[in-house]
Amino acid sequence: MILRKHEGGPDSAHNRARIAYVDFDKEEANIKKKVVQHEEDEKVKYETRLDTAVSIVSYIALQGEPFRGHDESETSLNKGNFLEFLDWYKLRNEEVRQAYIGCPKNAKMTSGTIQKEIAECCAEAVTKVIKEEMDGCLFSILVDESRDISVKEQMAIVVR
């Protein structure tokens, strides 16, 4: 009798506390699990943004095109090759679009500094592959200057 009185009805403080403990103790309701899941989701989104940026940078670099535009604001009609390609890609790939929704500004991989660093990493990777293919062979580089139509000196490099 005394125990029943202590427990009270279904909406008593005792029963609410018991239900809250049971919910907390469940693995799927555990706050630690929710935080870990959130961190894993953010890591996947970050990797998606990084993979996208590396793909776009390597494509633009292979084409020999400029990355940046004169006006990269949201209202610009031509934000530059990198941002325009990124917008185009987000329209066609739901995973990439979701990775950029609610993303912190410092993790978007769209700054000029990040683009340069990615391009430098690509250049280092290409240089490493070329060195491995050369395997100690001798080669020469011929550099010649010539003026183009804009009357600026241009260097022509020929590797033999």
DRENTORSE-872766 format. One record per atom (N, C-alpha, C): residue number from 0; residue in three letters; atom name; x, y, z. Coordinates in Angstrom, 3 decimals. Layout:
// residues N
nr / rest / atom / u / v / w
NUM / ALA / CA / X / Y / Z
...
// end
This chain:
// residues 160
nr / rest / atom / u / v / w
0 / MET / N / 0.811 / -1.190 / 0.000
0 / MET / CA / 0.000 / 0.000 / 0.000
0 / MET / C / 0.859 / 1.259 / 0.000
1 / ILE / N / 1.874 / 1.294 / 0.847
1 / ILE / CA / 2.733 / 2.472 / 0.938
1 / ILE / C / 3.479 / 2.679 / -0.381
2 / LEU / N / 3.947 / 1.584 / -1.011
2 / LEU / CA / 4.649 / 1.672 / -2.294
2 / LEU / C / 3.734 / 2.228 / -3.376
3 / ARG / N / 2.495 / 1.790 / -3.426
3 / ARG / CA / 1.529 / 2.292 / -4.403
3 / ARG / C / 1.292 / 3.786 / -4.195
4 / LYS / N / 1.233 / 4.198 / -2.940
4 / LYS / CA / 1.026 / 5.611 / -2.645
4 / LYS / C / 2.241 / 6.419 / -3.106
5 / HIS / N / 3.455 / 5.870 / -2.904
5 / HIS / CA / 4.692 / 6.546 / -3.324
5 / HIS / C / 4.738 / 6.693 / -4.847
6 / GLU / N / 4.368 / 5.616 / -5.551
6 / GLU / CA / 4.386 / 5.653 / -7.017
6 / GLU / C / 3.391 / 6.662 / -7.550
7 / GLY / N / 2.258 / 6.745 / -6.992
7 / GLY / CA / 1.230 / 7.662 / -7.458
7 / GLY / C / 0.607 / 7.157 / -8.743
8 / GLY / N / -0.126 / 8.052 / -9.411
8 / GLY / CA / -0.802 / 7.683 / -10.645
8 / GLY / C / 0.163 / 7.692 / -11.833
9 / PRO / N / -0.363 / 7.443 / -13.048
9 / PRO / CA / 0.481 / 7.394 / -14.240
9 / PRO / C / 1.200 / 8.709 / -14.539
10 / ASP / N / 0.638 / 9.826 / -14.046
10 / ASP / CA / 1.236 / 11.121 / -14.341
10 / ASP / C / 1.962 / 11.694 / -13.120
11 / SER / N / 2.288 / 10.840 / -12.147
11 / SER / CA / 2.960 / 11.322 / -10.938
11 / SER / C / 4.420 / 11.641 / -11.225
12 / ALA / N / 5.032 / 12.384 / -10.330
12 / ALA / CA / 6.449 / 12.754 / -10.477
12 / ALA / C / 7.324 / 11.499 / -10.532
13 / HIS / N / 6.996 / 10.514 / -9.732
13 / HIS / CA / 7.766 / 9.271 / -9.704
13 / HIS / C / 7.722 / 8.575 / -11.071
14 / ASN / N / 6.534 / 8.421 / -11.641
14 / ASN / CA / 6.406 / 7.730 / -12.930
14 / ASN / C / 7.026 / 8.532 / -14.070
15 / ARG / N / 6.901 / 9.861 / -14.032
15 / ARG / CA / 7.547 / 10.686 / -15.071
15 / ARG / C / 9.072 / 10.534 / -14.998
16 / ALA / N / 9.627 / 10.519 / -13.788
16 / ALA / CA / 11.078 / 10.355 / -13.612
16 / ALA / C / 11.524 / 8.971 / -14.092
17 / ARG / N / 10.715 / 7.930 / -13.761
17 / ARG / CA / 11.047 / 6.572 / -14.195
17 / ARG / C / 11.045 / 6.481 / -15.720
18 / ILE / N / 10.038 / 7.055 / -16.374
18 / ILE / CA / 9.935 / 7.028 / -17.839
18 / ILE / C / 11.097 / 7.804 / -18.466
19 / ALA / N / 11.440 / 8.953 / -17.854
19 / ALA / CA / 12.564 / 9.745 / -18.366
19 / ALA / C / 13.863 / 8.947 / -18.265
20 / TYR / N / 14.062 / 8.227 / -17.155
20 / TYR / CA / 15.270 / 7.409 / -17.001
20 / TYR / C / 15.304 / 6.280 / -18.023
21 / VAL / N / 14.192 / 5.604 / -18.210
21 / VAL / CA / 14.127 / 4.499 / -19.175
21 / VAL / C / 14.438 / 5.022 / -20.580
22 / ASP / N / 13.857 / 6.180 / -20.941
22 / ASP / CA / 14.141 / 6.769 / -22.255
22 / ASP / C / 15.614 / 7.140 / -22.387
23 / PHE / N / 16.178 / 7.710 / -21.333
23 / PHE / CA / 17.586 / 8.105 / -21.352
23 / PHE / C / 18.490 / 6.886 / -21.476
24 / ASP / N / 18.088 / 5.816 / -20.817
24 / ASP / CA / 18.904 / 4.606 / -20.813
24 / ASP / C / 18.851 / 3.860 / -22.141
25 / LYS / N / 17.798 / 4.096 / -22.942
25 / LYS / CA / 17.703 / 3.442 / -24.245
25 / LYS / C / 18.831 / 3.955 / -25.125
26 / GLU / N / 19.421 / 3.072 / -25.870
26 / GLU / CA / 20.571 / 3.456 / -26.693
26 / GLU / C / 20.195 / 4.473 / -27.764
27 / GLU / N / 19.037 / 4.311 / -28.418
27 / GLU / CA / 18.676 / 5.222 / -29.501
27 / GLU / C / 18.317 / 6.616 / -28.990
28 / ALA / N / 17.975 / 6.746 / -27.698
28 / ALA / CA / 17.629 / 8.043 / -27.135
28 / ALA / C / 18.806 / 8.664 / -26.388
29 / ASN / N / 19.897 / 7.959 / -26.298
29 / ASN / CA / 21.058 / 8.406 / -25.550
29 / ASN / C / 21.668 / 9.643 / -26.203
30 / ILE / N / 21.926 / 10.684 / -25.413
30 / ILE / CA / 22.458 / 11.952 / -25.939
30 / ILE / C / 23.849 / 11.752 / -26.546
31 / LYS / N / 24.653 / 10.879 / -25.946
31 / LYS / CA / 26.000 / 10.636 / -26.475
31 / LYS / C / 25.911 / 10.058 / -27.880
32 / LYS / N / 24.987 / 9.138 / -28.095
32 / LYS / CA / 24.825 / 8.544 / -29.420
32 / LYS / C / 24.365 / 9.592 / -30.423
33 / LYS / N / 23.466 / 10.483 / -29.993
33 / LYS / CA / 22.986 / 11.527 / -30.887
33 / LYS / C / 24.116 / 12.470 / -31.276
34 / VAL / N / 24.986 / 12.823 / -30.335
34 / VAL / CA / 26.122 / 13.703 / -30.635
34 / VAL / C / 27.083 / 13.008 / -31.588
35 / VAL / N / 27.393 / 11.756 / -31.352
35 / VAL / CA / 28.296 / 10.999 / -32.231
35 / VAL / C / 27.707 / 10.901 / -33.628
36 / GLN / N / 26.399 / 10.635 / -33.736
36 / GLN / CA / 25.749 / 10.543 / -35.040
36 / GLN / C / 25.815 / 11.878 / -35.767
37 / HIS / N / 25.594 / 12.985 / -35.038
37 / HIS / CA / 25.680 / 14.318 / -35.636
37 / HIS / C / 27.089 / 14.575 / -36.158
38 / GLU / N / 28.107 / 14.204 / -35.372
38 / GLU / CA / 29.495 / 14.404 / -35.789
38 / GLU / C / 29.812 / 13.577 / -37.038
39 / GLU / N / 29.315 / 12.352 / -37.099
39 / GLU / CA / 29.549 / 11.506 / -38.270
39 / GLU / C / 28.868 / 12.080 / -39.507
40 / ASP / N / 27.647 / 12.592 / -39.342
40 / ASP / CA / 26.932 / 13.212 / -40.464
40 / ASP / C / 27.694 / 14.425 / -40.980
41 / GLU / N / 28.189 / 15.254 / -40.058
41 / GLU / CA / 28.948 / 16.450 / -40.455
41 / GLU / C / 30.255 / 16.065 / -41.134
42 / LYS / N / 30.882 / 14.985 / -40.680
42 / LYS / CA / 32.123 / 14.529 / -41.309
42 / LYS / C / 31.856 / 14.075 / -42.748
43 / VAL / N / 30.771 / 13.355 / -42.954
43 / VAL / CA / 30.414 / 12.903 / -44.304
43 / VAL / C / 30.132 / 14.103 / -45.202
44 / LYS / N / 29.409 / 15.100 / -44.680
44 / LYS / CA / 29.123 / 16.304 / -45.467
44 / LYS / C / 30.408 / 17.058 / -45.797
45 / TYR / N / 31.323 / 17.144 / -44.832
45 / TYR / CA / 32.607 / 17.821 / -45.063
45 / TYR / C / 33.396 / 17.105 / -46.158
46 / GLU / N / 33.441 / 15.782 / -46.076
46 / GLU / CA / 34.163 / 15.011 / -47.098
46 / GLU / C / 33.517 / 15.177 / -48.471
47 / THR / N / 32.193 / 15.269 / -48.517
47 / THR / CA / 31.493 / 15.504 / -49.784
47 / THR / C / 31.890 / 16.853 / -50.365
48 / ARG / N / 31.917 / 17.893 / -49.503
48 / ARG / CA / 32.311 / 19.226 / -49.977
48 / ARG / C / 33.757 / 19.227 / -50.457
49 / LEU / N / 34.638 / 18.552 / -49.725
49 / LEU / CA / 36.051 / 18.495 / -50.111
49 / LEU / C / 36.221 / 17.746 / -51.429
50 / ASP / N / 35.590 / 16.593 / -51.578
50 / ASP / CA / 35.674 / 15.826 / -52.827
50 / ASP / C / 35.159 / 16.641 / -54.010
51 / THR / N / 34.070 / 17.366 / -53.786
51 / THR / CA / 33.504 / 18.197 / -54.847
51 / THR / C / 34.475 / 19.292 / -55.242
52 / ALA / N / 35.053 / 19.972 / -54.256
52 / ALA / CA / 36.001 / 21.054 / -54.538
52 / ALA / C / 37.234 / 20.532 / -55.278
53 / VAL / N / 37.758 / 19.391 / -54.848
53 / VAL / CA / 38.939 / 18.812 / -55.518
53 / VAL / C / 38.602 / 18.442 / -56.961
54 / SER / N / 37.437 / 17.861 / -57.188
54 / SER / CA / 37.032 / 17.488 / -58.550
54 / SER / C / 36.914 / 18.711 / -59.444
55 / ILE / N / 36.285 / 19.760 / -58.942
55 / ILE / CA / 36.095 / 20.968 / -59.745
55 / ILE / C / 37.438 / 21.646 / -60.014
56 / VAL / N / 38.284 / 21.758 / -58.992
56 / VAL / CA / 39.599 / 22.383 / -59.168
56 / VAL / C / 40.425 / 21.614 / -60.183
57 / SER / N / 40.447 / 20.297 / -60.082
57 / SER / CA / 41.265 / 19.518 / -61.018
57 / SER / C / 40.730 / 19.642 / -62.443
58 / TYR / N / 39.415 / 19.692 / -62.608
58 / TYR / CA / 38.838 / 19.853 / -63.949
58 / TYR / C / 39.200 / 21.210 / -64.540
59 / ILE / N / 39.002 / 22.278 / -63.746
59 / ILE / CA / 39.303 / 23.617 / -64.245
59 / ILE / C / 40.790 / 23.763 / -64.540
60 / ALA / N / 41.633 / 23.192 / -63.695
60 / ALA / CA / 43.083 / 23.266 / -63.925
60 / ALA / C / 43.468 / 22.518 / -65.199
61 / LEU / N / 42.879 / 21.349 / -65.434
61 / LEU / CA / 43.171 / 20.597 / -66.655
61 / LEU / C / 42.762 / 21.369 / -67.903
62 / GLN / N / 41.692 / 22.155 / -67.794
62 / GLN / CA / 41.230 / 22.955 / -68.923
62 / GLN / C / 42.033 / 24.240 / -69.089
63 / GLY / N / 42.840 / 24.588 / -68.079
63 / GLY / CA / 43.635 / 25.809 / -68.141
63 / GLY / C / 42.797 / 27.072 / -68.040
64 / GLU / N / 41.681 / 26.979 / -67.352
64 / GLU / CA / 40.762 / 28.106 / -67.226
64 / GLU / C / 40.958 / 28.800 / -65.875
65 / PRO / N / 40.569 / 30.074 / -65.772
65 / PRO / CA / 40.666 / 30.773 / -64.486
65 / PRO / C / 39.608 / 30.261 / -63.516
66 / PHE / N / 39.907 / 30.349 / -62.247
66 / PHE / CA / 39.000 / 29.872 / -61.210
66 / PHE / C / 38.010 / 30.943 / -60.780
67 / ARG / N / 38.519 / 32.148 / -60.566
67 / ARG / CA / 37.753 / 33.198 / -59.912
67 / ARG / C / 37.117 / 34.155 / -60.904
68 / GLY / N / 36.062 / 34.834 / -60.449
68 / GLY / CA / 35.391 / 35.851 / -61.247
68 / GLY / C / 35.586 / 37.222 / -60.612
69 / HIS / N / 35.212 / 38.261 / -61.327
69 / HIS / CA / 35.359 / 39.619 / -60.807
69 / HIS / C / 34.344 / 39.892 / -59.708
70 / ASP / N / 33.152 / 39.351 / -59.838
70 / ASP / CA / 32.083 / 39.565 / -58.859
70 / ASP / C / 31.532 / 38.205 / -58.447
71 / GLU / N / 31.904 / 37.748 / -57.239
71 / GLU / CA / 31.489 / 36.426 / -56.775
71 / GLU / C / 30.322 / 36.496 / -55.787
72 / SER / N / 29.593 / 37.607 / -55.800
72 / SER / CA / 28.454 / 37.748 / -54.888
72 / SER / C / 27.304 / 36.841 / -55.341
73 / GLU / N / 26.369 / 36.615 / -54.439
73 / GLU / CA / 25.227 / 35.737 / -54.727
73 / GLU / C / 24.379 / 36.257 / -55.881
74 / THR / N / 24.353 / 37.579 / -56.064
74 / THR / CA / 23.498 / 38.164 / -57.101
74 / THR / C / 24.194 / 38.284 / -58.449
75 / SER / N / 25.473 / 37.950 / -58.506
75 / SER / CA / 26.227 / 38.071 / -59.751
75 / SER / C / 25.708 / 37.092 / -60.806
76 / LEU / N / 25.726 / 37.529 / -62.053
76 / LEU / CA / 25.307 / 36.658 / -63.146
76 / LEU / C / 26.430 / 35.725 / -63.592
77 / ASN / N / 27.673 / 36.086 / -63.277
77 / ASN / CA / 28.814 / 35.231 / -63.601
77 / ASN / C / 29.813 / 35.321 / -62.459
78 / LYS / N / 29.770 / 34.320 / -61.582
78 / LYS / CA / 30.585 / 34.326 / -60.370
78 / LYS / C / 31.989 / 33.765 / -60.579
79 / GLY / N / 32.323 / 33.383 / -61.775
79 / GLY / CA / 33.609 / 32.745 / -62.026
79 / GLY / C / 33.408 / 31.252 / -62.229
80 / ASN / N / 34.376 / 30.632 / -62.849
80 / ASN / CA / 34.233 / 29.225 / -63.236
80 / ASN / C / 34.001 / 28.292 / -62.051
81 / PHE / N / 34.750 / 28.473 / -60.954
81 / PHE / CA / 34.623 / 27.554 / -59.833
81 / PHE / C / 33.221 / 27.603 / -59.232
82 / LEU / N / 32.764 / 28.790 / -58.871
82 / LEU / CA / 31.454 / 28.904 / -58.219
82 / LEU / C / 30.309 / 28.562 / -59.165
83 / GLU / N / 30.432 / 28.921 / -60.438
83 / GLU / CA / 29.388 / 28.565 / -61.405
83 / GLU / C / 29.309 / 27.047 / -61.583
84 / PHE / N / 30.464 / 26.387 / -61.658
84 / PHE / CA / 30.492 / 24.926 / -61.786
84 / PHE / C / 29.905 / 24.281 / -60.536
85 / LEU / N / 30.245 / 24.832 / -59.367
85 / LEU / CA / 29.711 / 24.300 / -58.111
85 / LEU / C / 28.191 / 24.428 / -58.073
86 / ASP / N / 27.670 / 25.588 / -58.447
86 / ASP / CA / 26.207 / 25.772 / -58.479
86 / ASP / C / 25.557 / 24.795 / -59.454
87 / TRP / N / 26.157 / 24.611 / -60.605
87 / TRP / CA / 25.643 / 23.673 / -61.613
87 / TRP / C / 25.622 / 22.256 / -61.047
88 / TYR / N / 26.696 / 21.885 / -60.366
88 / TYR / CA / 26.808 / 20.535 / -59.819
88 / TYR / C / 25.803 / 20.308 / -58.689
89 / LYS / N / 25.587 / 21.328 / -57.853
89 / LYS / CA / 24.622 / 21.196 / -56.765
89 / LYS / C / 23.201 / 20.996 / -57.302
90 / LEU / N / 22.894 / 21.567 / -58.449
90 / LEU / CA / 21.573 / 21.375 / -59.046
90 / LEU / C / 21.361 / 19.938 / -59.506
91 / ARG / N / 22.433 / 19.237 / -59.805
91 / ARG / CA / 22.335 / 17.894 / -60.374
91 / ARG / C / 22.650 / 16.761 / -59.395
92 / ASN / N / 23.154 / 17.101 / -58.213
92 / ASN / CA / 23.550 / 16.074 / -57.264
92 / ASN / C / 22.978 / 16.414 / -55.886
93 / GLU / N / 22.010 / 15.642 / -55.447
93 / GLU / CA / 21.309 / 15.907 / -54.184
93 / GLU / C / 22.249 / 15.810 / -52.985
94 / GLU / N / 23.166 / 14.852 / -52.993
94 / GLU / CA / 24.090 / 14.692 / -51.870
94 / GLU / C / 24.961 / 15.939 / -51.702
95 / VAL / N / 25.440 / 16.482 / -52.821
95 / VAL / CA / 26.269 / 17.694 / -52.765
95 / VAL / C / 25.418 / 18.884 / -52.304
96 / ARG / N / 24.218 / 18.997 / -52.818
96 / ARG / CA / 23.336 / 20.092 / -52.407
96 / ARG / C / 23.091 / 20.023 / -50.896
97 / GLN / N / 22.801 / 18.849 / -50.364
97 / GLN / CA / 22.555 / 18.694 / -48.929
97 / GLN / C / 23.800 / 19.005 / -48.102
98 / ALA / N / 24.971 / 18.695 / -48.640
98 / ALA / CA / 26.216 / 18.953 / -47.919
98 / ALA / C / 26.466 / 20.450 / -47.734
99 / TYR / N / 25.936 / 21.265 / -48.620
99 / TYR / CA / 26.142 / 22.709 / -48.533
99 / TYR / C / 25.041 / 23.428 / -47.768
100 / ILE / N / 23.932 / 22.769 / -47.482
100 / ILE / CA / 22.843 / 23.406 / -46.735
100 / ILE / C / 23.245 / 23.510 / -45.267
101 / GLY / N / 23.189 / 24.724 / -44.730
101 / GLY / CA / 23.532 / 24.948 / -43.321
101 / GLY / C / 25.004 / 24.796 / -43.008
102 / CYS / N / 25.823 / 24.781 / -44.025
102 / CYS / CA / 27.257 / 24.600 / -43.842
102 / CYS / C / 27.891 / 25.884 / -43.298
103 / PRO / N / 28.809 / 25.774 / -42.332
103 / PRO / CA / 29.499 / 26.976 / -41.856
103 / PRO / C / 30.298 / 27.610 / -42.994
104 / LYS / N / 30.395 / 28.938 / -42.996
104 / LYS / CA / 31.083 / 29.639 / -44.084
104 / LYS / C / 32.534 / 29.201 / -44.230
105 / ASN / N / 33.191 / 28.889 / -43.111
105 / ASN / CA / 34.602 / 28.530 / -43.179
105 / ASN / C / 34.834 / 27.075 / -43.588
106 / ALA / N / 33.779 / 26.357 / -43.939
106 / ALA / CA / 33.934 / 24.963 / -44.353
106 / ALA / C / 33.320 / 24.703 / -45.727
107 / LYS / N / 33.094 / 25.754 / -46.512
107 / LYS / CA / 32.456 / 25.595 / -47.820
107 / LYS / C / 33.438 / 25.212 / -48.921
108 / MET / N / 34.731 / 25.368 / -48.684
108 / MET / CA / 35.765 / 25.038 / -49.677
108 / MET / C / 35.654 / 25.901 / -50.930
109 / THR / N / 35.212 / 27.154 / -50.777
109 / THR / CA / 35.025 / 28.006 / -51.949
109 / THR / C / 35.960 / 29.217 / -51.965
110 / SER / N / 36.762 / 29.410 / -50.946
110 / SER / CA / 37.636 / 30.582 / -50.920
110 / SER / C / 38.781 / 30.415 / -51.919
111 / GLY / N / 39.309 / 31.542 / -52.361
111 / GLY / CA / 40.430 / 31.518 / -53.294
111 / GLY / C / 41.646 / 30.823 / -52.706
112 / THR / N / 41.864 / 31.000 / -51.411
112 / THR / CA / 43.008 / 30.359 / -50.739
112 / THR / C / 42.881 / 28.846 / -50.795
113 / ILE / N / 41.709 / 28.332 / -50.506
113 / ILE / CA / 41.480 / 26.882 / -50.550
113 / ILE / C / 41.660 / 26.366 / -51.976
114 / GLN / N / 41.115 / 27.092 / -52.951
114 / GLN / CA / 41.252 / 26.674 / -54.351
114 / GLN / C / 42.724 / 26.597 / -54.750
115 / LYS / N / 43.524 / 27.578 / -54.325
115 / LYS / CA / 44.962 / 27.567 / -54.637
115 / LYS / C / 45.651 / 26.383 / -53.983
116 / GLU / N / 45.321 / 26.117 / -52.717
116 / GLU / CA / 45.938 / 24.996 / -52.007
116 / GLU / C / 45.588 / 23.665 / -52.671
117 / ILE / N / 44.348 / 23.511 / -53.083
117 / ILE / CA / 43.941 / 22.280 / -53.760
117 / ILE / C / 44.682 / 22.147 / -55.088
118 / ALA / N / 44.791 / 23.257 / -55.844
118 / ALA / CA / 45.507 / 23.238 / -57.121
118 / ALA / C / 46.978 / 22.890 / -56.908
119 / GLU / N / 47.585 / 23.421 / -55.844
119 / GLU / CA / 48.979 / 23.095 / -55.535
119 / GLU / C / 49.134 / 21.611 / -55.194
120 / CYS / N / 48.181 / 21.059 / -54.460
120 / CYS / CA / 48.223 / 19.622 / -54.137
120 / CYS / C / 48.114 / 18.781 / -55.404
121 / CYS / N / 47.233 / 19.207 / -56.318
121 / CYS / CA / 47.101 / 18.497 / -57.598
121 / CYS / C / 48.416 / 18.572 / -58.372
122 / ALA / N / 49.051 / 19.750 / -58.396
122 / ALA / CA / 50.322 / 19.920 / -59.105
122 / ALA / C / 51.409 / 19.039 / -58.498
123 / GLU / N / 51.445 / 18.966 / -57.166
123 / GLU / CA / 52.426 / 18.112 / -56.500
123 / GLU / C / 52.198 / 16.643 / -56.843
124 / ALA / N / 50.944 / 16.226 / -56.894
124 / ALA / CA / 50.639 / 14.833 / -57.238
124 / ALA / C / 51.069 / 14.521 / -58.667
125 / VAL / N / 50.802 / 15.447 / -59.598
125 / VAL / CA / 51.202 / 15.250 / -60.994
125 / VAL / C / 52.726 / 15.202 / -61.099
126 / THR / N / 53.409 / 16.111 / -60.409
126 / THR / CA / 54.872 / 16.135 / -60.425
126 / THR / C / 55.442 / 14.825 / -59.881
127 / LYS / N / 54.859 / 14.321 / -58.822
127 / LYS / CA / 55.323 / 13.055 / -58.232
127 / LYS / C / 55.182 / 11.906 / -59.229
128 / VAL / N / 54.036 / 11.851 / -59.919
128 / VAL / CA / 53.815 / 10.789 / -60.908
128 / VAL / C / 54.820 / 10.907 / -62.053
129 / ILE / N / 55.063 / 12.121 / -62.522
129 / ILE / CA / 56.029 / 12.327 / -63.614
129 / ILE / C / 57.423 / 11.886 / -63.178
130 / LYS / N / 57.821 / 12.259 / -61.958
130 / LYS / CA / 59.142 / 11.865 / -61.451
130 / LYS / C / 59.258 / 10.342 / -61.367
131 / GLU / N / 58.184 / 9.693 / -60.917
131 / GLU / CA / 58.204 / 8.231 / -60.814
131 / GLU / C / 58.303 / 7.595 / -62.201
132 / GLU / N / 57.603 / 8.178 / -63.192
132 / GLU / CA / 57.668 / 7.653 / -64.559
132 / GLU / C / 59.039 / 7.880 / -65.173
133 / MET / N / 59.692 / 8.997 / -64.829
133 / MET / CA / 61.022 / 9.314 / -65.377
133 / MET / C / 62.067 / 8.343 / -64.828
134 / ASP / N / 61.898 / 7.921 / -63.595
134 / ASP / CA / 62.774 / 6.931 / -62.961
134 / ASP / C / 64.250 / 7.247 / -63.166
135 / GLY / N / 64.628 / 8.502 / -62.913
135 / GLY / CA / 66.043 / 8.875 / -62.986
135 / GLY / C / 66.554 / 9.182 / -64.380
136 / CYS / N / 65.693 / 9.162 / -65.406
136 / CYS / CA / 66.138 / 9.480 / -66.770
136 / CYS / C / 66.519 / 10.954 / -66.865
137 / LEU / N / 67.425 / 11.255 / -67.776
137 / LEU / CA / 67.814 / 12.630 / -68.025
137 / LEU / C / 66.814 / 13.295 / -68.961
138 / PHE / N / 66.601 / 14.587 / -68.782
138 / PHE / CA / 65.734 / 15.344 / -69.671
138 / PHE / C / 66.210 / 16.788 / -69.668
139 / SER / N / 65.748 / 17.545 / -70.634
139 / SER / CA / 66.107 / 18.958 / -70.698
139 / SER / C / 64.850 / 19.785 / -70.913
140 / ILE / N / 64.933 / 21.027 / -70.495
140 / ILE / CA / 63.827 / 21.964 / -70.671
140 / ILE / C / 64.358 / 23.146 / -71.469
141 / LEU / N / 63.694 / 23.460 / -72.560
141 / LEU / CA / 64.050 / 24.594 / -73.400
141 / LEU / C / 63.015 / 25.687 / -73.160
142 / VAL / N / 63.469 / 26.857 / -72.716
142 / VAL / CA / 62.580 / 27.980 / -72.454
142 / VAL / C / 62.884 / 29.061 / -73.474
143 / ASP / N / 61.864 / 29.545 / -74.160
143 / ASP / CA / 62.023 / 30.571 / -75.181
143 / ASP / C / 60.994 / 31.660 / -74.923
144 / GLU / N / 61.430 / 32.914 / -75.061
144 / GLU / CA / 60.501 / 34.024 / -74.907
144 / GLU / C / 60.074 / 34.536 / -76.269
145 / SER / N / 58.820 / 34.860 / -76.370
145 / SER / CA / 58.323 / 35.466 / -77.599
145 / SER / C / 57.194 / 36.410 / -77.240
146 / ARG / N / 57.018 / 37.439 / -78.044
146 / ARG / CA / 55.937 / 38.388 / -77.793
146 / ARG / C / 54.677 / 37.900 / -78.492
147 / ASP / N / 53.562 / 38.028 / -77.790
147 / ASP / CA / 52.302 / 37.676 / -78.428
147 / ASP / C / 51.628 / 38.940 / -78.944
148 / ILE / N / 50.406 / 38.825 / -79.379
148 / ILE / CA / 49.702 / 39.953 / -79.987
148 / ILE / C / 49.506 / 41.114 / -79.007
149 / SER / N / 49.502 / 40.834 / -77.713
149 / SER / CA / 49.337 / 41.890 / -76.717
149 / SER / C / 50.667 / 42.549 / -76.373
150 / VAL / N / 51.739 / 42.188 / -77.068
150 / VAL / CA / 53.093 / 42.721 / -76.901
150 / VAL / C / 53.622 / 42.420 / -75.491
151 / LYS / N / 53.226 / 41.315 / -74.927
151 / LYS / CA / 53.762 / 40.869 / -73.651
151 / LYS / C / 54.667 / 39.677 / -73.913
152 / GLU / N / 55.741 / 39.607 / -73.136
152 / GLU / CA / 56.640 / 38.484 / -73.269
152 / GLU / C / 55.960 / 37.213 / -72.734
153 / GLN / N / 55.996 / 36.148 / -73.499
153 / GLN / CA / 55.425 / 34.869 / -73.100
153 / GLN / C / 56.528 / 33.821 / -73.149
154 / MET / N / 56.501 / 32.897 / -72.216
154 / MET / CA / 57.490 / 31.829 / -72.219
154 / MET / C / 56.895 / 30.576 / -72.833
155 / ALA / N / 57.649 / 29.980 / -73.717
155 / ALA / CA / 57.261 / 28.699 / -74.296
155 / ALA / C / 58.215 / 27.656 / -73.738
156 / ILE / N / 57.681 / 26.621 / -73.157
156 / ILE / CA / 58.524 / 25.601 / -72.546
156 / ILE / C / 58.353 / 24.295 / -73.329
157 / VAL / N / 59.490 / 23.719 / -73.708
157 / VAL / CA / 59.484 / 22.450 / -74.409
157 / VAL / C / 60.303 / 21.469 / -73.585
158 / VAL / N / 59.715 / 20.345 / -73.234
158 / VAL / CA / 60.419 / 19.327 / -72.464
158 / VAL / C / 60.843 / 18.220 / -73.424
159 / ARG / N / 62.116 / 17.861 / -73.376
159 / ARG / CA / 62.629 / 16.807 / -74.249
159 / ARG / C / 63.105 / 15.634 / -73.448
// end
